[in-house]
Amino acid sequence: MNVAARTMQFRETLEAEMPAYGVALSPEAVDGLARYYELLSDWNSRLHLVSFRSPEEFATRHVLESLVLLRFLSQGARVADVGSGGGLPIIPCLIARTDLQAALIESSNKKAVFLREVLREIEMKERAQVIAERFENIPTPEVDFVTSRALERFEAMVPQMIEWAPAAGTLLLFGGEGLGNVIENLAVPNERILLPKSARRFLFVVKKIGRELP
C-alpha cells in the first residue's frame, strides 16, 4: 500500500472513530494529524518511534487515545510532556487545540530532532519547544499539567516525576494496572479512567496538591 492510501486510511479511521473517544476534530486538525502521521511513518523505520501495524491502529491506539487528554486540559493550558519520543500524547493535542502550549522533554537527541521537525512542519514552533534532556536533570517548568505516555522504567520513575511536577499541577499519565498500583501506594489523590475500547489501559489523573510525597 502506498503512502497516499495509508494516509487516507488513517484519516478515515480518525473521522469514523473519534466519537467513541469523545473527540471532535475540525477538518484542519484532521489535516494536521494526517501530516503528522506521514512524518512519523517516514522517520519510524530509522528511529523506532512508535510500534504499530496499520494506519487504523495508529489512529485509534495512539492518536485518539492521546486526544482523550483534551477533556482535562484547561483553556490556554501549559503542558510539560515527559518522554515525548514520537510525539505522543502531546503533538496530537497541540494539533487539535491551538490554545495549548508545551515543552516536549525527550532525552534521546535523535528523537528530539524528529520532534523539532514535526513542530516546524506543522507550524507549532511558536507554541512548543523541545528540551533534549532527562526530566530529572532540568528545573520544574512553569506549567499547569505534566503528561507522559511512555518512559523508560516508567513505574520506577513515577514517584520522582510527581515530586518534580509543579506544586499545584496535575499529572496525566497513561498506563496499566502496574502503574496504577504505584500511584495508589504513593497516597496522592488520583482518578483512574479506562480508555475507550480497552480493557487494561488507563489514564491516571494525579493531583499534586502542593505537598511532598510520603
Backbone hydrogen bonds, N-H to C=O, Kabsch-Sander energy under -0.5 kcal/mol:
donor,donor_aa,acceptor,acceptor_aa,energy
6,R,2,N,-2.3
7,T,3,V,-2.7
8,M,4,A,-2.1
9,Q,5,A,-2.1
10,F,6,R,-2.3
11,R,7,T,-2.6
12,E,8,M,-2.7
13,T,9,Q,-2.2
14,L,10,F,-2.4
15,E,11,R,-2.4
16,A,12,E,-2.0
17,E,13,T,-2.7
18,M,14,L,-1.9
20,A,17,E,-1.0
21,Y,17,E,-0.7
21,Y,18,M,-1.0
22,G,19,P,-1.4
23,V,18,M,-2.3
30,V,26,S,-2.2
31,D,27,P,-2.2
32,G,28,E,-2.3
33,L,29,A,-2.7
34,A,30,V,-2.3
35,R,31,D,-2.1
36,Y,32,G,-2.2
37,Y,33,L,-2.5
38,E,34,A,-2.1
39,L,35,R,-2.4
40,L,36,Y,-2.8
41,S,37,Y,-2.5
42,D,38,E,-1.9
43,W,39,L,-2.0
44,N,40,L,-2.1
45,S,41,S,-0.6
46,R,43,W,-1.1
47,L,43,W,-2.1
48,H,44,N,-2.5
52,F,50,V,-0.6
58,F,54,S,-2.1
59,A,55,P,-2.3
60,T,56,E,-2.1
61,R,57,E,-1.7
62,H,57,E,-0.8
62,H,58,F,-0.8
63,V,58,F,-2.7
64,L,59,A,-2.6
65,E,60,T,-1.4
66,S,62,H,-1.6
67,L,63,V,-2.0
68,V,64,L,-0.6
68,V,65,E,-1.1
69,L,66,S,-1.7
70,L,67,L,-1.5
71,R,68,V,-1.0
72,F,69,L,-2.4
73,L,69,L,-0.9
73,L,70,L,-0.5
74,S,72,F,-0.6
77,A,74,S,-1.9
79,V,101,Q,-2.4
80,A,145,F,-2.4
81,D,79,V,-0.6
81,D,103,A,-2.8
82,V,80,A,-0.6
82,V,147,T,-3.0
83,G,105,I,-2.3
84,S,105,I,-1.5
87,G,84,S,-2.9
88,L,84,S,-0.9
91,I,87,G,-3.0
93,C,89,P,-1.2
94,L,90,I,-2.6
95,I,91,I,-2.3
96,A,92,P,-2.3
97,R,93,C,-2.2
100,L,97,R,-1.2
101,Q,77,A,-2.1
102,A,127,R,-2.3
103,A,79,V,-2.5
104,L,129,Q,-3.3
105,I,81,D,-3.1
105,I,103,A,-0.7
106,E,104,L,-0.7
106,E,131,I,-2.3
109,N,107,S,-0.6
112,A,108,S,-2.2
113,V,109,N,-1.8
114,F,110,K,-1.6
115,L,111,K,-2.5
116,R,112,A,-2.3
117,E,113,V,-2.0
118,V,114,F,-2.3
119,L,115,L,-2.4
120,R,116,R,-2.0
121,E,117,E,-2.9
122,I,118,V,-2.7
123,E,120,R,-1.0
124,M,119,L,-3.2
125,K,119,L,-0.7
127,R,124,M,-1.5
128,A,124,M,-1.2
129,Q,102,A,-1.7
131,I,104,L,-3.2
132,A,130,V,-0.6
133,E,131,I,-1.8
137,N,134,R,-1.7
138,I,135,F,-1.6
143,V,141,P,-1.6
144,D,78,R,-2.5
145,F,78,R,-1.9
146,V,170,T,-2.2
147,T,80,A,-2.5
148,S,172,L,-1.6
154,F,151,L,-1.3
157,M,153,R,-1.9
158,V,154,F,-1.3
161,M,157,M,-2.3
162,I,158,V,-2.7
163,E,159,P,-2.1
164,W,160,Q,-2.1
165,A,161,M,-1.7
169,G,166,P,-1.8
170,T,144,D,-1.7
171,L,206,V,-3.1
172,L,146,V,-3.0
173,L,171,L,-0.6
173,L,204,F,-2.4
174,F,148,S,-2.2
175,G,202,F,-2.2
180,G,176,G,-2.0
181,N,177,E,-2.5
182,V,178,G,-1.8
183,I,179,L,-2.3
184,E,180,G,-2.5
185,N,181,N,-2.2
186,L,182,V,-1.0
186,L,183,I,-0.6
187,A,184,E,-1.4
188,V,183,I,-0.9
191,E,205,V,-1.9
193,I,191,E,-0.5
193,I,203,L,-2.5
194,L,192,R,-0.5
195,L,201,R,-2.5
198,S,195,L,-1.3
202,F,175,G,-3.2
203,L,193,I,-2.7
204,F,173,L,-3.5
204,F,202,F,-0.5
205,V,191,E,-2.7
205,V,203,L,-0.6
206,V,171,L,-3.0
206,V,204,F,-0.7
207,K,189,P,-2.7
208,K,169,G,-2.0
208,K,206,V,-0.5
210,G,167,A,-3.3
211,R,208,K,-1.2
